């Protein structure tokens, strides 16, 4: 029960920044959906929690934060590649700034609790 | 094509997503799921949603391919406002229209209603009278009448029923007499 609650909290926290993570993994090199999942894992984000990256990619595409194109993959069918667009880069920079501010503020509040728990 | 994706396609079709875009999303998903399976990653981990219809709907909505569901509006205030407007109309505007109407030729009408007295009433001659005087005359005869504001000097140019006609009393709520008035010449 406690584990489920922890998973749910993690999922909720991720929901607000997963778009930034997706933008971050295709900022330098385009990738298709599953490849992005792999890159997230490589950088330490093993599960994205409830939901899927596809609706989020859809929203990023709709908002013009990613540019897409279809291209052949290694020996497989043509894939849809995503790459962070110029406006996506701006949104990413702004989002990272906001994330760091929030993280620092929350850390400040939780630091005392951490000391007590430890 | 896996059943999950088939179900997604059906949902996209139902939602009116253009075939080309539905095809594109289905192909993207199919290729990704096949590659994930080859890597030993479960489809559940990729999809994160066991209900294909909900998954398909969310994806299409986020892409802007179908309108987002509108939150239900609180209709209580709308009904209260509509009721108040109707009430104001009934209390103020409707009686004004009932008493004074605009007829052709630039003249106005004054409806005389209902009767104030039981029994038959002989309609007095009101033609040619200033409307205020006509109203008083009608009142004396037993007819309830009101003159429109600011038009006391307007002259009655036509009346219905004609002068001398006998009308039944106690027909409350029924207009049975009408005066046509024209503004008096300066």
Interface residues (C-beta under 8 A of the other chain):
Chain A: X32 X33 X34 X37 X38 X47 X48 X49 X50 X51 X52 X54 X55 X56 X58 X59 X61 X62 X73 X76 X77 X78 X79 X80
Chain B: X24 X25 X27 X28 X29 X31 X32 X34 X35 X36 X39 X41 X45 X46 X47 X48 X49 X55 X58 X59 X60 X61 X62 X63 X64
